[in-house]
Amino acid sequence: MATRSFLTDRQAEELHKSIIAYLTSLNLTTTAQTLRAELNLPEETFDSAKAKQYEGLLEKKWTSVIRLQKKVLDLQAENAHLKDEIENAGPLALSKKNQDPANWLPKGPPRYTLEGHRLPITSVAFHPVFSSLASASEDNTIKIWDWELGELERTLKGHTKAVLDVDFGGPRGNTLLASCSSDMSIKLWDPADQYKNIRTLHGHDHIVSSVRFVPANSAAGAGGNLLVSASRDSTLRLWDVTTGYCVKTIEGHNDWPRAVTPSADGRWLLSTGNDKAARLWDIGVREPECRVVMFGHENFNLCCAFAPSTSYPYLSRLAGHEKVPPANSSAEFMATGSRDKQIRLWDRRGQCIKVLEGHDNWVRGLVFHPAGKFLISVADDRTMRCWDLSQDGKCVQTLSGMFDGFVSCVRWAPGVTKDGPAGGDGGDGTPRKKVGAEANGGIQMRCVVATGSVDGTEGKVRIFAN
């Protein structure tokens, strides 16, 4: 059965002659003669003089095809980029985004504005399962709110100076709240026992500015019982929350490390502060080691964050990397915010892959969208900005006009899983309904963001929810 040709007889004849001329120019005479015979093009019909006219024609045609193919691919890429920009513009697109958790961004007005702190808010933290939110303040107190109802549940007192940071975490099934303060102490509170202060950790010689629970990590020999703190004494410390003992003191910063955060797998720590450097620490070895130091900011650094694996495709493209790191690899990309008004994105080698500019004052807080496409920042310019990592880090949304003062912190509610802590109470002995996917028996992202700010002399917490 003959194969159907897409060429006209004239085009086929020209192609055949070009191939014969190409083979002849390469001294492949036997192959050329065989093809002549197959195509019924003897020397009398297509002699060497005529073949000479076709030399180089095949190469020119082939080069043109390659060039056109590349142009088509470039146009397709540009078309896809323009379609993406169109889809991300306009009120209709924003409406669609807010229906899709992967594209949801906080928008005004906030669902709730929670008032009660007498001085600025310094930190906020979500309970990993229940609808509880902790806020820390310079008024020396911590307040526990129900973010779904917008109600104050209780006020925790114990610190004698400003409370600078709070975080929920701890061993599985035994969630704790940790706080740190200018009084140089760290306190542990038990939500299951009406937030009783069960332990106070001493060891730092100056202000303790940051505290985070380290996720369970077999490599680091931790089952969720590790806590990391950063202090103005220029050190980081690792604590065992079950004993209250400091198990490691990490030195390396030349000045105050204002912020520290662990990777999702508990293997790495990222710290940054007054020495204008960000440091990546490996705590999965016997003695914690600084693997990378990142310089670039021109003023004190105030915040840092690890990118989730869902961000890797976007950040790899930004970095110009050919391969996207595997999802189970942690600490591949990071972000830092500074008093120089910039946000810098870094890869694991310590290379700055992008500088995000737009804030008009100190950048105070950073959080990556769980779906990976966006980075959210807050600053002393009284705004919250959303940066689209799929559009080269373009600022696609700015929330302004709803903050009356500096915005000091931002947190995204953690996703809820069916493996969350058991029990039907909210940690204070009272019944509390479960939210998100825990009620559905699956894993679900919660579209809830909280910010803390100073409004006049008071501190306010704002809840943005879908």
Disulfide bonds with the S-S distance in Angstrom:
none
